[in-house]
């Protein structure tokens, strides 16, 4: 590689180095001088860095062999417009003059971007831009004349005044073309004095800056350390190259300094957060405690770097997998909900614009600042991270020995059989206790379907053609997809249902369910007990919340569910003045909407805690989010035999609310399976 190709490679490589090292300073400058980070503006700045290096490489490099060049060094061409005489001479001698024209055109075009950048990015005036173009070109020509200012033994390139004229002309033309750069999107500015929204993009930029600073800091610390060890003879060149433990230790030390010590010593913000002008604070508006800062560091970028370093040093695929899972989960969580990130959710810390005055939050502000976790996507992200870790851990164990691999396979097989057996037994128990309805038979039908699919798979492997095997495999892929969704929904939902609500609720809404005549069954009684617990806690702290019993009258019920629920609470000692009855609703959506209508009629606020059973809590939470409510949902315990079938019904209900993404996945898998099956014939 030589000539222009080498210059291009050097310019791009050097530009990337400048971009990496300049990312954090540019990020801080952008938020403080432009009010925000604009990807379009950043792209233009990055392009400018590459362009400046290209100017240097194309005009100064490559350096030729002095033995060849210095025998007849280049002279200076000081006659203006000599290229016209050269062009005329070329044509008189039968040449086309193309080379002369292209050289002049290239010198003009080379400086057009300089004029555009000076005019658009640096806001230079017309005269200033032309003079800067003249000065840069003159500097280049003098560098060529002096042999790179004496670093080279002779002038190895021709200093040409025509190049000076062409370059300056190019800068002037760039002024005319500069308005085209305004059309690049992503260059908006904001008032630097006004707080800006905390977006997922802003959170991710801060995280990327933190990880980048740790990586660069570790590398910069390793360079002098490795050089000293090598020069003093403490390590050989091979030992220095293989010193993964030392390199990892240095990187870890930088991570501790930047991601743990800095937040602990300051007010909780990492350098990356400070660059994007974010400030962490507790859910009440107070500065985060040292314990919260430490938890946030361990579960955020600090935890990622720790796992990554330990994985690299020890060669553990489990630690590497954990680092990947934590990194991806952090990005996903930052992109969902209120963008506080995984670490902020765990540490109960949220981030605000650093320009927001620090003050204690009111109940309404505290509720508005609650982490938004009422999403199925949030649950699936957590489930996928856990599954990733389990798979990596199992593969790690299976690689230790054949015996370990066999033990893992046996455990997985026994677990699968036990799961199918549990579905069958639960389905039989449900039909015996609750009756033979489709809803009560869901677990039984699912167990039978898995058994039938297993038998079909074995028969296909033994007897069936390859095309049928492909289709059966596609069914297993679909089962795995919905299995991931289901278990994510189950585990995340049950954890969500057990969260204690934040104080400051205006009302507690207890969702109704079927009653027998006018008698409240144990399932509904558990909801009422949980709702009353929340209400009493709110009243004890001086609140004036009320409890809304919500539920209309269904088939086989003598009174509306809300009436029976209120009577049950009164019999248990509840105060009549705090009870309200909503008697028209027939679904969870109506439970919430009609209860809110009742509360609005009284002039009450809309900060509500919804009480239901644990299996139903997550779907109810999803419904409240889709209705645009600032609500919390709590769950009461459910009888164990009833729980699996009830959760399965809830899961189907969630899928039905938004079926199109899942239908798209099913269609894609079916189409791929069909193509593979046709190819296997």
C-alpha positions as CSV (number, residue, x, y, z in Angstrom):
1,X,0.0,0.0,0.0
2,X,1.5,3.4,-1.0
3,X,0.6,6.8,-2.2
4,X,-3.0,8.0,-1.9
5,X,-4.2,4.7,-0.5
6,X,-1.8,4.8,2.4
7,X,-2.7,8.4,3.0
8,X,-6.4,7.5,3.1
9,X,-5.8,4.7,5.5
10,X,-3.7,6.9,7.8
11,X,-6.3,9.7,7.7
12,X,-9.2,7.4,8.6
13,X,-7.3,5.5,11.3
14,X,-6.0,8.7,12.8
15,X,-9.5,10.2,12.6
16,X,-11.0,7.3,14.5
17,X,-8.4,7.7,17.2
18,X,-9.2,11.4,17.5
19,X,-12.9,10.6,17.6
20,X,-12.5,8.0,20.4
21,X,-10.3,10.3,22.5
22,X,-12.4,13.4,21.8
23,X,-15.9,11.8,22.4
24,X,-16.1,12.6,26.1
25,X,-14.8,16.2,25.8
26,X,-17.1,16.8,22.8
27,X,-20.1,15.3,24.8
28,X,-19.5,17.7,27.7
29,X,-19.0,20.7,25.4
30,X,-22.1,19.9,23.4
31,X,-24.4,19.9,26.4
32,X,-22.9,23.0,27.8
33,X,-22.6,25.1,24.6
34,X,-25.4,23.6,22.5
35,X,-27.8,22.4,25.2
36,X,-28.0,18.9,23.9
37,X,-26.1,16.2,21.9
38,X,-27.0,16.3,18.2
39,X,-26.0,13.2,16.2
40,X,-25.9,15.2,13.0
41,X,-23.6,17.8,14.5
42,X,-21.4,15.1,16.0
43,X,-21.2,13.4,12.6
44,X,-20.0,16.7,11.0
45,X,-17.4,17.2,13.8
46,X,-16.2,13.6,13.4
47,X,-16.0,14.1,9.6
48,X,-14.0,17.3,10.2
49,X,-11.5,15.4,12.3
50,X,-10.9,12.9,9.5
51,X,-10.8,15.7,6.9
52,X,-8.1,17.6,8.8
53,X,-6.0,14.5,9.0
54,X,-6.6,13.8,5.3
55,X,-5.3,17.4,4.5
56,X,-2.1,16.5,6.4
57,X,-1.6,13.0,5.0
58,X,-2.4,13.9,1.3
59,X,-0.1,17.0,1.3
60,X,2.8,15.8,3.5
61,X,2.8,12.0,3.2
62,X,4.3,9.7,2.1
63,X,7.9,10.5,2.9
64,X,10.1,9.3,0.0
65,X,13.6,7.8,0.2
66,X,16.0,10.7,0.7
67,X,18.7,8.9,-1.4
68,X,16.4,9.2,-4.4
69,X,14.8,12.6,-3.9
70,X,17.6,14.7,-2.4
71,X,19.9,14.2,-5.4
72,X,17.5,16.5,-7.3
73,X,15.4,18.3,-4.6
74,X,12.1,20.0,-5.6
75,X,12.3,23.7,-6.3
76,X,9.7,26.4,-5.7
77,X,7.3,27.5,-8.5
78,X,6.5,31.1,-7.7
79,X,4.9,32.2,-11.1
80,X,1.1,32.6,-10.7
81,X,-1.1,30.7,-13.2
82,X,1.8,28.7,-14.5
83,X,-0.6,25.8,-14.9
84,X,-2.1,27.6,-17.9
85,X,1.3,27.7,-19.6
86,X,1.8,24.0,-18.7
87,X,-1.6,23.2,-20.2
88,X,-0.8,25.1,-23.5
89,X,2.5,23.3,-23.7
90,X,0.9,19.9,-23.2
91,X,-1.5,20.6,-26.1
92,X,1.2,21.9,-28.4
93,X,3.1,18.6,-27.9
94,X,0.0,16.5,-28.6
95,X,-1.0,15.8,-25.0
96,X,-4.5,16.3,-23.6
97,X,-3.5,18.2,-20.6
98,X,-5.8,16.1,-18.5
99,X,-3.2,15.7,-15.8
100,X,-2.7,19.4,-15.4
101,X,-6.4,20.1,-15.2
102,X,-7.0,17.3,-12.7
103,X,-4.2,18.5,-10.4
104,X,-5.7,22.0,-10.3
105,X,-9.3,20.6,-9.8
106,X,-8.1,18.3,-7.0
107,X,-6.4,21.3,-5.2
108,X,-9.7,23.3,-5.5
109,X,-11.8,20.4,-4.3
110,X,-9.4,19.6,-1.4
111,X,-10.2,22.9,0.3
112,X,-14.0,23.1,-0.5
113,X,-14.8,21.1,2.8
114,X,-12.6,23.5,4.7
115,X,-14.6,26.5,3.6
116,X,-17.9,24.7,4.3
117,X,-16.8,23.6,7.8
118,X,-15.4,27.0,8.7
119,X,-18.5,28.7,7.6
120,X,-21.1,26.3,9.1
121,X,-19.5,24.7,12.2
122,X,-17.2,27.6,13.3
123,X,-19.5,30.4,12.1
124,X,-16.6,32.2,10.4
125,X,-17.3,35.2,8.1
126,X,-16.6,35.3,4.4
127,X,-13.3,37.2,4.7
128,X,-12.2,35.2,7.7
129,X,-12.9,31.9,5.9
130,X,-10.9,32.9,2.8
131,X,-8.0,34.2,4.9
132,X,-7.9,31.0,7.0
133,X,-8.0,28.9,3.7
134,X,-5.1,31.0,2.4
135,X,-3.2,30.6,5.7
136,X,-3.7,26.8,5.8
137,X,-2.6,26.4,2.2
138,X,0.4,28.6,2.8
139,X,1.4,26.6,5.8
140,X,1.2,23.4,3.7
141,X,3.3,24.9,0.9
142,X,6.0,26.2,3.3
143,X,6.1,22.8,5.0
144,X,6.8,21.2,1.6
145,X,9.4,23.9,0.8
146,X,11.3,23.4,4.0
147,X,11.3,19.7,4.0
148,X,8.7,19.4,6.8
149,X,10.5,22.2,8.7
150,X,13.9,20.6,8.6
151,X,12.8,17.1,9.7
152,X,13.4,15.9,6.2
153,X,16.9,16.6,4.6
154,X,15.5,18.3,1.5
155,X,12.3,19.6,-0.1
156,X,10.6,16.5,-1.5
157,X,7.5,18.2,-2.9
158,X,7.1,21.2,-5.1
159,X,6.0,24.4,-3.5
160,X,3.6,25.8,-6.1
161,X,1.9,29.2,-5.9
162,X,-0.8,27.9,-8.2
163,X,-1.7,25.3,-5.4
164,X,-2.0,28.3,-3.0
165,X,-4.4,30.0,-5.4
166,X,-6.4,26.8,-6.1
167,X,-6.7,25.9,-2.4
168,X,-7.9,29.4,-1.5
169,X,-10.4,29.3,-4.4
170,X,-11.7,26.0,-3.0
171,X,-12.2,27.5,0.5
172,X,-14.1,30.4,-1.1
173,X,-16.3,27.9,-3.0
174,X,-17.0,26.1,0.3
175,X,-18.6,29.3,1.6
176,X,-21.2,29.0,-1.2
177,X,-21.8,25.3,-0.5
178,X,-21.9,25.6,3.3
179,X,-25.7,26.0,3.5
180,X,-25.9,22.3,2.3
181,X,-24.6,21.3,5.7
182,X,-27.6,22.8,7.4
183,X,-29.7,20.1,5.8
184,X,-28.0,17.4,7.8
185,X,-30.5,16.3,10.5
186,X,-29.7,16.2,14.2
187,X,-28.2,19.6,14.6
188,X,-30.9,21.2,16.8
189,X,-29.8,23.3,19.8
190,X,-31.5,24.1,23.0
191,X,-31.4,26.8,25.6
192,X,-28.4,25.9,27.8
193,X,-30.1,27.5,30.8
194,X,-33.2,25.4,30.6
195,X,-33.5,21.8,31.8
196,X,-34.0,19.2,29.1
197,X,-35.9,15.9,29.3
198,X,-34.0,12.8,30.5
199,X,-34.3,10.5,27.4
200,X,-33.0,7.0,26.7
201,X,-30.5,8.5,24.3
202,X,-29.1,10.8,26.9
203,X,-28.8,8.0,29.5
204,X,-27.1,5.7,27.0
205,X,-24.6,8.4,26.0
206,X,-23.6,8.8,29.7
207,X,-23.1,5.0,30.0
208,X,-21.1,4.8,26.9
209,X,-18.9,7.7,28.0
210,X,-18.3,6.0,31.4
211,X,-17.2,2.7,29.8
212,X,-15.1,4.5,27.2
213,X,-13.3,6.5,29.8
214,X,-12.5,3.4,31.8
215,X,-11.2,1.6,28.7
216,X,-9.1,4.5,27.6
217,X,-7.9,5.1,31.2
218,X,-6.8,1.5,31.6
219,X,-5.0,1.6,28.2
220,X,-3.2,4.8,29.0
221,X,-2.2,3.5,32.4
222,X,-0.9,0.3,30.9
223,X,1.3,2.0,28.3
224,X,3.9,3.5,30.7
225,X,3.6,0.5,33.0
226,X,4.4,-2.0,30.3
227,X,7.2,0.2,29.0
228,X,8.8,0.5,32.4
229,X,8.5,-3.3,33.0
230,X,10.1,-4.0,29.6
231,X,12.8,-1.4,29.8
232,X,13.9,-2.4,33.3
233,X,14.0,-6.1,32.4
234,X,11.3,-7.0,35.0
235,X,9.4,-8.7,32.2
236,X,10.3,-10.0,28.8
237,X,8.5,-8.9,25.7
238,X,6.4,-12.1,25.7
239,X,5.5,-11.8,29.4
240,X,4.4,-8.2,28.8
241,X,2.2,-9.3,25.9
242,X,0.6,-12.0,28.0
243,X,0.2,-9.9,31.2
244,X,-3.6,-10.1,31.1
245,X,-3.9,-10.1,34.8
246,X,-1.9,-6.9,35.2
247,X,-3.8,-5.1,32.4
248,X,-7.1,-6.2,33.8
249,X,-6.1,-5.0,37.3
250,X,-5.1,-1.6,36.0
251,X,-8.4,-1.3,34.1
252,X,-10.3,-2.4,37.2
253,X,-8.4,0.2,39.3
254,X,-9.5,2.9,36.8
255,X,-13.1,1.6,36.9
256,X,-13.1,1.8,40.8
257,X,-11.7,5.3,40.7
258,X,-14.2,6.6,38.0
259,X,-17.3,4.6,38.8
260,X,-17.1,4.1,42.5
261,X,-14.8,6.7,44.2
262,X,-16.0,9.7,42.1
263,X,-19.8,9.1,42.8
264,X,-19.1,8.4,46.4
265,X,-16.9,11.4,46.9
266,X,-19.2,13.7,44.9
267,X,-23.0,13.8,44.8
268,X,-23.5,10.4,43.2
269,X,-23.0,11.3,39.5
270,X,-20.4,9.5,37.4
271,X,-18.2,11.5,35.0
272,X,-20.4,10.2,32.1
273,X,-23.5,11.6,33.8
274,X,-21.8,14.9,34.6
275,X,-20.9,15.2,30.9
276,X,-24.5,14.9,29.8
277,X,-25.6,17.1,32.7
278,X,-27.6,14.5,34.7
279,X,-27.8,14.3,38.5
280,X,-28.9,11.2,40.5
281,X,-31.2,11.7,43.4
282,X,-33.4,9.6,45.7
283,X,-37.0,9.0,45.0
284,X,-37.9,11.8,47.4
285,X,-35.6,14.3,45.7
286,X,-32.8,14.0,48.3
287,X,-29.2,13.2,47.3
288,X,-28.6,9.5,47.1
289,X,-27.1,7.9,50.2
290,X,-23.6,6.3,50.1
291,X,-25.2,2.9,50.2
292,X,-27.4,3.8,47.2
293,X,-24.4,5.1,45.3
294,X,-22.4,2.0,46.0
295,X,-25.3,-0.3,44.9
296,X,-25.8,1.8,41.7
297,X,-22.1,1.5,40.9
298,X,-22.0,-2.3,41.3
299,X,-25.2,-2.9,39.3
300,X,-24.3,-0.4,36.6
301,X,-21.2,0.3,34.5
302,X,-18.9,-0.7,37.4
303,X,-20.5,-4.1,37.6
304,X,-20.1,-4.5,33.8
305,X,-16.4,-3.6,33.9
306,X,-15.8,-5.9,36.9
307,X,-17.4,-8.9,35.2
308,X,-15.7,-8.1,31.9
309,X,-12.3,-7.9,33.5
310,X,-12.7,-11.0,35.6
311,X,-14.0,-12.9,32.6
312,X,-11.0,-11.8,30.5
313,X,-8.5,-12.6,33.2
314,X,-9.9,-16.0,34.3
315,X,-11.2,-17.1,30.9
316,X,-14.6,-17.8,32.4
317,X,-17.3,-17.9,29.8
318,X,-19.8,-17.5,32.7
319,X,-18.4,-14.2,33.8
320,X,-18.1,-13.0,30.1
321,X,-21.8,-14.0,29.7
322,X,-22.8,-12.2,32.8
323,X,-21.0,-9.1,31.6
324,X,-22.9,-9.3,28.3
325,X,-26.2,-9.9,30.0
326,X,-25.7,-6.9,32.4
327,X,-24.6,-4.6,29.6
328,X,-27.5,-5.5,27.3
329,X,-30.0,-5.4,30.2
330,X,-28.7,-2.0,31.2
331,X,-29.2,-0.6,27.7
332,X,-32.7,-2.2,27.4
333,X,-33.8,-0.9,30.7
334,X,-32.4,2.6,30.0
335,X,-34.5,2.6,26.8
336,X,-37.7,1.6,28.5
337,X,-39.8,3.2,31.1
338,X,-38.5,6.3,32.7
339,X,-34.9,5.7,31.5
340,X,-33.4,5.6,35.0
341,X,-31.6,2.4,34.0
342,X,-31.1,-0.9,35.6
343,X,-28.7,0.4,38.3
344,X,-31.1,3.3,39.2
345,X,-34.1,0.9,39.4
346,X,-32.2,-1.5,41.7
347,X,-30.7,1.3,43.9
348,X,-34.0,3.3,43.9
349,X,-32.4,6.3,42.3
350,X,-33.6,8.4,39.5
351,X,-31.7,10.9,37.4
352,X,-32.8,14.4,36.5
353,X,-31.3,17.2,34.6
354,X,-28.6,18.8,36.7
355,X,-30.1,22.2,36.1
356,X,-33.3,21.3,37.9
357,X,-33.3,22.9,41.4
358,X,-32.9,20.3,44.2
359,X,-36.0,20.2,46.4
360,X,-38.0,17.7,48.3
361,X,-40.7,16.1,46.1
362,X,-44.4,16.3,46.8
363,X,-46.4,13.1,46.8
364,X,-47.6,13.8,43.3
365,X,-44.0,14.4,42.0
366,X,-42.8,11.2,43.8
367,X,-45.5,9.2,42.2
368,X,-44.7,10.7,38.8
369,X,-41.1,9.8,39.3
370,X,-41.7,6.1,40.1
371,X,-39.8,3.7,37.9
372,X,-41.9,2.5,34.9
373,X,-41.8,-1.2,34.9
374,X,-45.3,-2.0,33.7
375,X,-44.2,-3.4,30.4
376,X,-44.1,-7.0,29.1
377,X,-40.9,-6.0,27.2
378,X,-39.3,-5.1,30.5
379,X,-40.1,-8.6,31.8
380,X,-38.9,-10.3,28.6
381,X,-35.6,-8.4,28.8
382,X,-35.0,-9.5,32.3
383,X,-36.1,-13.1,31.4
384,X,-33.7,-13.2,28.4
385,X,-30.8,-12.0,30.6
386,X,-31.5,-14.7,33.1
387,X,-31.8,-17.3,30.4
388,X,-28.6,-16.2,28.8
389,X,-26.8,-16.6,32.1
390,X,-28.3,-20.1,32.7
391,X,-27.3,-21.3,29.3
392,X,-23.8,-20.0,29.7
393,X,-23.5,-21.5,33.1
394,X,-24.8,-24.9,31.9
395,X,-22.4,-24.9,28.9
396,X,-19.6,-23.9,31.3
397,X,-20.4,-26.9,33.5
398,X,-20.8,-29.3,30.7
399,X,-17.3,-28.5,29.3
400,X,-15.7,-29.6,32.6
401,X,-16.2,-33.3,32.0
402,X,-18.4,-35.9,30.3
403,X,-19.9,-36.8,33.7
404,X,-20.9,-33.2,34.3
405,X,-22.4,-32.9,30.9
406,X,-24.4,-36.1,31.4
407,X,-25.6,-34.9,34.8
408,X,-26.8,-31.6,33.3
409,X,-28.7,-33.4,30.6
410,X,-30.3,-35.7,33.1
411,X,-31.4,-32.8,35.3
412,X,-32.8,-31.0,32.2
413,X,-34.7,-34.1,31.1
414,X,-36.1,-34.8,34.6
415,X,-37.1,-31.1,34.9
416,X,-38.9,-31.2,31.6
417,X,-40.8,-34.4,32.6
418,X,-41.6,-33.0,36.0
419,X,-43.0,-29.8,34.4
420,X,-45.3,-31.8,32.1
421,X,-46.4,-33.9,35.0
422,X,-47.1,-30.8,37.1
423,X,-49.3,-29.4,34.2
424,X,-51.3,-32.6,34.0
425,X,-51.8,-32.9,37.7
426,X,-52.7,-29.2,38.1
427,X,-55.2,-29.5,35.2
428,X,-56.9,-32.5,36.9
429,X,-57.0,-30.7,40.2
430,X,-58.6,-27.6,38.6
431,X,-61.3,-29.6,36.9
432,X,-62.0,-31.5,40.1
433,X,-62.3,-28.4,42.3
434,X,-63.5,-25.7,39.9
435,X,-65.3,-27.6,37.1
436,X,-64.6,-28.6,33.5
437,X,-64.4,-25.2,31.8
438,X,-61.9,-24.4,29.1
439,X,-60.1,-21.9,31.4
440,X,-59.8,-24.5,34.1
441,X,-58.5,-27.1,31.7
442,X,-55.7,-24.9,30.2
443,X,-52.8,-26.5,32.0
444,X,-54.1,-30.0,31.3
445,X,-54.5,-29.3,27.6
446,X,-51.0,-27.7,27.5
447,X,-49.5,-30.8,29.2
448,X,-51.2,-33.1,26.7
449,X,-50.0,-30.9,23.8
450,X,-46.4,-31.1,24.9
451,X,-46.7,-34.9,25.2
452,X,-48.2,-35.2,21.8
453,X,-45.5,-33.0,20.3
454,X,-42.8,-35.1,22.0
455,X,-44.3,-38.3,20.6
456,X,-44.6,-36.7,17.1
457,X,-40.9,-35.5,17.3
458,X,-39.6,-39.0,18.2
459,X,-41.8,-40.6,15.4
460,X,-40.5,-38.0,12.9
461,X,-36.9,-38.6,13.8
462,X,-37.3,-42.4,13.4
463,X,-39.8,-42.5,10.5
464,X,-40.6,-39.1,9.0
465,X,-38.9,-37.4,6.0
466,X,-36.5,-34.5,6.6
467,X,-39.1,-31.9,5.5
468,X,-41.5,-33.0,8.3
469,X,-38.7,-32.9,10.8
470,X,-38.1,-29.3,9.9
471,X,-41.7,-28.4,10.5
472,X,-41.7,-30.2,13.8
473,X,-38.6,-28.3,14.7
474,X,-40.3,-25.0,13.9
475,X,-43.1,-25.9,16.4
476,X,-40.4,-26.4,19.1
477,X,-38.9,-23.1,18.2
478,X,-42.3,-21.4,18.6
479,X,-42.8,-23.3,21.9
480,X,-39.4,-21.9,23.1
481,X,-40.4,-18.4,22.0
482,X,-43.7,-18.4,23.9
483,X,-42.0,-20.3,26.8
484,X,-39.6,-17.4,27.2
485,X,-42.4,-14.9,27.1
486,X,-44.5,-17.0,29.6
487,X,-41.8,-17.5,32.2
488,X,-40.7,-13.9,31.9
489,X,-44.3,-12.9,32.5
490,X,-44.7,-15.3,35.4
491,X,-41.5,-14.6,37.4
492,X,-41.5,-10.8,36.8
493,X,-45.2,-10.5,37.5
494,X,-45.0,-12.4,40.8
495,X,-42.1,-10.2,41.9
496,X,-44.0,-7.1,40.8
497,X,-47.1,-8.1,42.7
498,X,-45.1,-8.1,46.0
499,X,-43.8,-4.6,45.8
500,X,-45.0,-2.3,48.5
501,X,-46.7,0.8,47.2
502,X,-45.3,4.3,47.7
503,X,-47.2,6.5,50.2
504,X,-49.4,9.3,48.9
505,X,-52.2,7.4,47.2
506,X,-55.6,9.2,46.7
507,X,-57.5,5.9,46.6
508,X,-57.3,2.2,46.7
509,X,-59.3,0.3,44.0
510,X,-60.0,-3.3,44.7
511,X,-60.9,-5.2,41.5
512,X,-63.9,-7.5,41.7
513,X,-64.2,-11.1,40.8
514,X,-67.0,-13.7,40.9
515,X,-69.1,-14.1,44.0
516,X,-71.5,-16.9,45.0
517,X,-74.9,-15.3,45.4
518,X,-73.8,-12.5,47.7
519,X,-70.9,-14.4,49.4
520,X,-67.4,-13.3,48.9
521,X,-65.1,-16.3,48.1
522,X,-61.6,-16.7,49.5
523,X,-60.0,-15.4,46.2
524,X,-61.8,-12.1,46.4
525,X,-61.5,-11.9,50.2
526,X,-57.7,-11.9,49.8
527,X,-57.9,-8.9,47.4
528,X,-60.0,-7.0,49.9
529,X,-57.7,-7.8,52.8
530,X,-54.7,-6.6,50.8
531,X,-56.5,-3.4,49.7
532,X,-57.6,-2.7,53.2
533,X,-54.0,-3.1,54.4
534,X,-52.8,-0.4,51.9
535,X,-55.7,1.9,52.9
536,X,-55.0,1.6,56.6
537,X,-51.3,2.3,56.1
538,X,-52.2,5.5,54.1
539,X,-54.7,6.7,56.7
540,X,-52.2,6.0,59.5
541,X,-49.7,8.5,57.8
542,X,-52.3,11.2,57.7
543,X,-53.8,10.6,54.3
544,X,-57.4,10.9,53.3
545,X,-57.6,8.0,50.8
546,X,-60.7,6.0,50.2
547,X,-61.3,2.4,49.1
548,X,-63.3,1.7,46.0
549,X,-64.9,-1.7,45.7
550,X,-65.3,-2.2,41.9
551,X,-67.4,-4.8,40.2
552,X,-70.7,-5.2,38.5
553,X,-73.3,-8.0,38.7
554,X,-72.7,-11.1,36.6
555,X,-74.6,-14.3,35.9
556,X,-75.4,-16.2,39.1
557,X,-74.7,-13.3,41.4
558,X,-77.5,-11.9,43.6
559,X,-76.0,-8.5,44.0
560,X,-73.2,-6.5,42.3
561,X,-69.8,-7.6,43.3
562,X,-69.0,-4.2,44.7
563,X,-71.9,-4.4,47.1
564,X,-70.8,-7.8,48.4
565,X,-67.2,-6.6,48.7
566,X,-68.2,-3.5,50.7
567,X,-70.5,-5.7,53.0
568,X,-67.5,-8.0,53.6
569,X,-65.3,-5.2,54.6
570,X,-67.9,-3.6,56.9
571,X,-68.3,-7.0,58.6
572,X,-64.5,-7.1,59.1
573,X,-64.6,-3.7,60.9
574,X,-63.9,-1.2,58.0
575,X,-65.1,2.4,58.4
576,X,-68.2,3.1,56.2
577,X,-66.9,6.6,55.4
578,X,-63.9,5.4,53.5
579,X,-65.8,2.9,51.3
580,X,-67.0,3.6,47.8
581,X,-69.0,1.2,45.5
582,X,-68.6,1.1,41.7
583,X,-71.2,-1.3,40.5
584,X,-71.2,-1.2,36.7
585,X,-67.9,-2.6,35.5
586,X,-67.5,-6.0,33.8
587,X,-63.8,-6.1,33.0
588,X,-60.5,-4.9,34.5
589,X,-60.4,-2.0,32.0
590,X,-63.8,-0.9,33.2
591,X,-62.9,-1.5,36.8
592,X,-60.3,1.2,36.6
593,X,-61.9,3.6,34.3
594,X,-65.3,3.7,36.1
595,X,-63.7,3.9,39.5
596,X,-61.7,6.9,38.4
597,X,-64.9,8.5,37.1
598,X,-66.3,8.0,40.6
599,X,-63.2,9.5,42.2
600,X,-63.2,12.5,39.9
601,X,-66.9,13.2,40.7
602,X,-65.7,13.6,44.4
603,X,-62.9,15.9,43.3
604,X,-60.2,13.4,44.3
605,X,-56.8,12.9,42.7
606,X,-55.9,10.0,40.4
607,X,-52.9,8.5,42.3
608,X,-54.4,5.0,42.8
609,X,-53.2,1.7,44.2
610,X,-55.0,-1.2,42.5
611,X,-55.4,-4.3,44.6
612,X,-55.9,-7.7,43.0
613,X,-54.5,-11.2,43.2
614,X,-50.8,-11.8,42.5
615,X,-51.4,-13.7,39.3
616,X,-53.5,-10.8,37.9
617,X,-51.3,-7.9,39.1
618,X,-48.9,-7.6,36.2
619,X,-51.7,-7.6,33.6
620,X,-53.6,-5.1,35.6
621,X,-50.5,-3.0,35.8
622,X,-50.0,-3.2,32.0
623,X,-53.7,-2.1,31.6
624,X,-53.2,1.0,33.9
625,X,-50.1,2.0,31.9
626,X,-51.9,1.8,28.6
627,X,-54.7,3.9,30.1
628,X,-52.1,6.6,31.0
629,X,-52.5,6.3,34.7
630,X,-50.0,6.9,37.4
631,X,-50.9,3.8,39.3
632,X,-49.4,1.0,41.4
633,X,-50.7,-2.5,41.5
634,X,-50.4,-4.9,44.5
635,X,-51.2,-8.6,44.6
636,X,-52.8,-10.8,47.3
637,X,-51.8,-14.5,47.7
638,X,-53.7,-17.1,45.6
639,X,-54.3,-20.7,46.4
640,X,-51.5,-22.8,44.9
641,X,-53.7,-25.2,43.0
642,X,-55.4,-22.3,41.3
643,X,-52.3,-20.2,40.5
644,X,-50.9,-22.1,37.4
645,X,-54.1,-22.1,35.4
646,X,-54.9,-18.5,36.4
647,X,-51.4,-17.3,35.3
648,X,-51.8,-19.1,32.0
649,X,-55.1,-17.3,31.4
650,X,-53.5,-14.0,32.3
651,X,-50.6,-14.6,29.9
652,X,-53.0,-15.3,27.1
653,X,-54.9,-12.2,27.9
654,X,-51.7,-10.1,27.7
655,X,-50.8,-11.6,24.3
656,X,-54.3,-10.9,23.0
657,X,-54.1,-7.2,23.9
658,X,-51.2,-6.8,21.4
659,X,-51.1,-9.8,19.1
660,X,-49.4,-8.3,16.1
661,X,-45.7,-8.6,17.2
662,X,-46.3,-12.2,18.2
663,X,-48.1,-13.0,14.9
664,X,-45.2,-11.5,13.1
665,X,-42.8,-13.8,14.9
666,X,-45.0,-16.8,14.2
667,X,-45.3,-15.9,10.5
668,X,-41.5,-15.4,10.2
669,X,-40.7,-18.7,11.8
670,X,-43.4,-20.5,9.7
671,X,-42.1,-19.0,6.5
672,X,-38.5,-19.9,7.3
673,X,-39.6,-23.4,8.2
674,X,-41.6,-23.7,5.0
675,X,-38.6,-22.7,2.9
676,X,-36.3,-25.1,4.7
677,X,-38.8,-27.9,4.3
678,X,-39.1,-27.3,0.6
679,X,-35.3,-27.4,0.4
680,X,-35.1,-30.6,2.4
681,X,-37.3,-32.6,-0.1
